[in-house]
Amino acid sequence: MSLSQIARSIKASPTLALNEKAAILREKGDPVIHLGGGEPKSRAPMDALLAAVNSLNTGEIRYAPADGTPELKKAIIRYTEEFYHKKVNPENVIASGGAKQAIMVAMQAILNPQEEIIYPAPYWVSYPDMAKLCGAIGVAALPEDGTFYPRLRDIEMRVGSYTKAVIINSPNNPSGAMYSEEFIADIVDFCERKGIYLIMDDIYHRLIFDGKKPFSAYDYTKKSVEESKLIIVNGVSKQYAMTGFRIGWAVGNKKVIEAMANIQGHQTSGPSVLLQKAAAGAINGIQSSVESLRVTLENNRNVLIEQLRSFTGVKVSVPDGTFYCFADFSAYDKDSQKLSKLLIDKVMVLTVPGKEFGLDGFLRISYCGTIKDITEGVERMKWALDPNSPNELYIGDRKLVRDWS
Ligand SMILES: Cc1ncc(COP(=O)(O)O)c(C=O)c1O
């Protein structure tokens, strides 16, 4: 069987594969603790559900414009005014099948084969493969100072004649680092001076802690929306706990949005109308669920950090937002895939190997589950990794015996 070169160069999403693995183990009756997940456990907002149910009850769910329904676009325009302090028009907005599709069609709209898109490392697992899907090249920029906070020079030193775009995800998956306002201002200015696109992946922008407030990249541009090469991506998945609804969006200049809409039109004809109803319901509705999720996550983060600080050999930096912590386990094993596998096989705790995010020796640990999952998960990890642990561990009535060193 001959597959395309692109197909052969793409690997399955490691985070989606992990979800499947957790489901399979659970079905077998194994007491799995999934600390590798990427979705809040709260319910979708009532306003989202009611909007979708009302629409469904009409029995008339039809095609709609490929770039999104006028109703959802209106809601996104209002959202952009509130959070980005920018007035945009419907032609500046596209609704997509998740922020993932918005980023994908943005890349397809701007990247030629062999051109480069730069992103700070650690980075979201999908960026390198999305670049490959365009025949383009993803360039990871690991901060030189060993932190999770890039400085302009980390990006600047990788820009060359093939560089077409930079993508910034802050707060960041997997590190939880929220980049400084100064860095965002610098990167906007830098990309403008160089004439390159800047995609802001803001999917976690309201899930931030310690009194921090989201920044708007539009606050730092000297250009009008139509002149600017800024593309802002956001969505309902994380902030409204609506991952399965698959609605995200992008805001940018008319030309780039039109190109994205043309591509999306041929791919999917646009996201489901029913789910766009739900997304508009969430954006226009009561916002208390976002704050309540944010508070829960901040509390979960505090519990996880306390647990990890008492974990001998593990180094942690405190996440500013998201629901991920990226901890350095290299004292136990520099090969994060091996380490993550050991934790699944021996104590049924799922984490994501740092290698998938461009930094080996680290594990991504999610704190979007329950406090019980976090504490018990870390306890099991300690038992598995600490050579001085007692020889046996009980999980319910199941006895685990250490047969590894
Ligand atoms: C950094 C980042 N960007 C984009 C997405 C995609 O979000 P969506 O579910 O809206 O496609 C994710 C999901 O995990 C993410 O972590």
The ligand as a MOL file (V3000), in Angstrom:
LIG
                    3D

  0  0  0     0  0            999 V3000
M  V30 BEGIN CTAB
M  V30 COUNTS 16 16 0 0 0
M  V30 BEGIN ATOM
M  V30 1 C -2.4460 24.8570 23.0790 0
M  V30 2 C -3.6770 24.3090 22.4770 0
M  V30 3 N -4.1670 24.8930 21.3750 0
M  V30 4 C -5.2770 24.4380 20.7800 0
M  V30 5 C -5.9530 23.3480 21.2970 0
M  V30 6 C -7.1640 22.8450 20.5660 0
M  V30 7 O -8.3340 23.1590 21.1860 0
M  V30 8 P -9.7330 22.7100 20.5760 0
M  V30 9 O -10.2780 21.6440 21.4480 0
M  V30 10 O -10.5760 23.9670 20.6040 0
M  V30 11 O -9.5100 22.2490 19.1900 0
M  V30 12 C -5.4730 22.7080 22.4320 0
M  V30 13 C -6.1370 21.5070 22.9520 0
M  V30 14 O -5.6060 20.7410 23.7180 0
M  V30 15 C -4.3210 23.2160 23.0450 0
M  V30 16 O -3.8140 22.6580 24.1590 0
M  V30 END ATOM
M  V30 BEGIN BOND
M  V30 1 1 1 2
M  V30 2 1 2 3
M  V30 3 2 2 15
M  V30 4 2 3 4
M  V30 5 1 4 5
M  V30 6 1 5 6
M  V30 7 2 5 12
M  V30 8 1 6 7
M  V30 9 1 7 8
M  V30 10 2 8 9
M  V30 11 1 8 10
M  V30 12 1 8 11
M  V30 13 1 12 13
M  V30 14 1 12 15
M  V30 15 2 13 14
M  V30 16 1 15 16
M  V30 END BOND
M  V30 END CTAB
M  END
